Amino acid sequence: MDVFGSQWDRHFFHIAENWRAAVREEDAVLIPGDISWAMQLKDAEPDLRAIGELPGRKVLCKGNHDYWWNSLMRVRAVLPSGMTALQHDAADLGPCVVCGTRGWMIPTAGMPLPPEDLKIYRRELTRLEMALDSARRLADGRPVVAMLHYPPLTAAEKDSGFTELLEAYGVMTAVYGHLHGAGIAQGFTGEHRGVRYELVSCDSLNFSPLEIALPAPESGKE
């Protein structure tokens, strides 16, 4: 990654150091894609093992550069203990439920998507809805956190089919990555129409985990 700038020098060392300082074994860490540059699953396994050695339960979803991620069954078969892969589905984390999918570029008034990208966009909307349906069945009133790789919105374009679904399903927080370097300025972090959005790409957070606050349990409930 250091070919993209000096800020990436020894980046995994800094990620691991900050991770160990912040994350306990009982915590969960969401990793929204672009996990390894490997082209084949067997070549990604060393990267997955390095992440698996860090504290906490890890929940992954696919990014646009994760070419090694082909069959979800095969990916799950090689994941280290305590690591979960999501692909338009959901996982129960106890205090909350997390669901995940890759997402896609969003159309804007000034730049509509070409036909092939529009087709993928619509397919990813269906996949997000599948993930949210899965989360709703698991949640039983608990908060839902959605994880996408692509931004579901930007600083300039705060509404998309993705945001409509996140709002309709009452998602508490949506985290996303994909934006790096100068592109970080295009991201949106904050609340919009009742959903909290967090840009969590590594260089946007100075390679430190971001804590997602959950509401306190209701009285009498764990």
Protein Blocks (a to p, Z undefined) as FASTA:
>chain_A
ZZnojklgoklmmmmmmmmmmpcfkbccddeejjbfcfbfklmmmmmmmmmmpgcjdddd
ddfklmmlmbfklmmmmpcehiacdehiaddehjaccdddebjadddfklccdfklmmmm
mmmmmmmmmmmmmmmmmnnopacddddfbdcbdfklmcdfklmmmmmnopabdcdehigc
jllmmpccddeehiacddfbfklnoopacddddddddehiZZ
